[in-house]
Amino acid sequence: MTHRMDRMTGMTGAEDARAELIELLRRVAGQDRSALRSLYERTSAKLYGICLRALANESDAQDVLQEVYMTVWTKASRFDATKASAITWLSVLARNKAIDRLRASRAPANDLNAASDVQDDSPSAFEILEQAQDSTRLDHCIEELEERAKLMIRAAFLEGASYPELAKREGVPLGTMKSLIRRGLQRLRRCLER
Amino acid sequence: MSDDHTTSGAPNELAGEYALGVLTGGDLERARELAKSDPQFRVEVARWSGCLAPLLDSVPPADPPAAAWDRIERRLGGQANGNNVIQLRRRVYQWRGIAAAMSGLAACLALVLVADIRPPAPVPAQIEQSPAQPLVAMLGDQQTKVKVVASWDPAARQLVLAVPGEMPSDAQHSHELWVIPAGGKPRSLGTMSAGKQMHMRLADALAQLLRQGATIAVSVEPRGGSPTGAPTGPVVASGVLSQA
């Protein structure tokens, strides 16, 4: 016990919080409700912020927040601590759910293709591979992007804007928007793999 | 295949666009098919999600309303393992939370109730060894005006905070709660929600630190909590845990 206490107090706050979230997700996977509650207390403000940003509507954001934690309750075992940090996994999950909701609400009721966006069990929703790099490096690579590409990529990822929507918003041809974003993505990728 | 992709030979480009969420129409269909059928494509999408995830760090956190958790808990209540024993246990937990805030005596009574119902819990041995008496800290400022009463129930790992007075706050800041073990460094217990009472269930690692003599403190931090993991703002209230 002393050993464990020493180790815990010797860790930095950030490492400690990281380890704690991993442990909470492990317990949630074992259907420990108190662990879900603790996880909610530690992460809900961040995830709710992400939902609000995407949906710009408190009622929808609360619905999606609920969906996110229900998904965590049933799918926590899909989290793999060797591939991503817990907070990244949760954040991307919240983002994906919020964007799905956004698409579903925009789609005409009879548009089955758009409605199928809401297949929240698509494998990609749970699979995230983080670069084994510190977050300042990732921030740096995003900051390095051309200003306009950065804005567009941000609008797409955080607010769910598609190519046609971004092109319309910026008043440029669709092809121009695609080139701008593709260049931005390639540059981001090259920077991260440098 | 759409013309839009003929110029690019990069196999991961479509995966990047799919992860970013900009695709529509035929390109979106194609990406979805690949996500189902091609494991390599899924790896690419996962990698791109990891690249884009730091964008989420820039989104400001926002406290959801208290009712948001209640709705989740209600849905959990209807799940397969929500059998009678668990339902009962949950009610006892809730009651116990109120009791702990009211008095040590009531809390002890609740502990007895729960002890019979609770299955052998898979808790680490050190938790069982820790003293099971409820602890209380009166958190005040320099004028020793009590601002927060913190009651700690070790058996339930539940910390109940009662805020009898005013805790002035604004939209840019959060109140963050800390435990400072005797001779140790402050460890965050999370940010406080607005309201007169707050219940927190703590993870084992943190629960171990809430012992007699440890200090509980509240600091003012940027909204969402300290960015560094250590207190960065002024401490507006603190007090030492002692037996209730």
Interface residues (C-beta under 8 A of the other chain):
Chain A: M1 R4 M5 M8 T9 T12 G13 A14 D16 A17 A19 E20 E23 L24 Q31 R33 S34 A35 L36 R37 S38 Y40 E41 R42 S44 A45 K46 Y48 G49 I50 L52 R53 A61 Q62 L65 Q66 Y69 M70 W73 K83 A84 T88 S91 V92 R95 I99 N113 S122 P123 S124 E127 I128 L129 E130 Q131 S135 L138 D139 I142 I153 R154 A156 F157 L158 G160 A161 S162 Y163 P164 L166 G175 K178 I181 R182 L185 Q186 L188 R189 L192
Chain B: D4 S8 A10 N12 E13 G16 E17 Y18 A19 L20 G21 V22 L23 T24 E29 R32 A35 K36 R42 V43 V45 A46 R47 W48 S49 G50 C51 L52 A53 P54 L55 L56 D57 S58 V59 P60 P61 A62 D63 P64 P65 A68 W69 R71 I72 E73 R75 L76 Q79 N81 R90 A125 Q126 Q129 R157 P181 G184 K185 R187 S188 G190 T191 M200 R201 L202 A203 D204 A205 L206 Q208 G224 G225 S226 T228 G229 A230
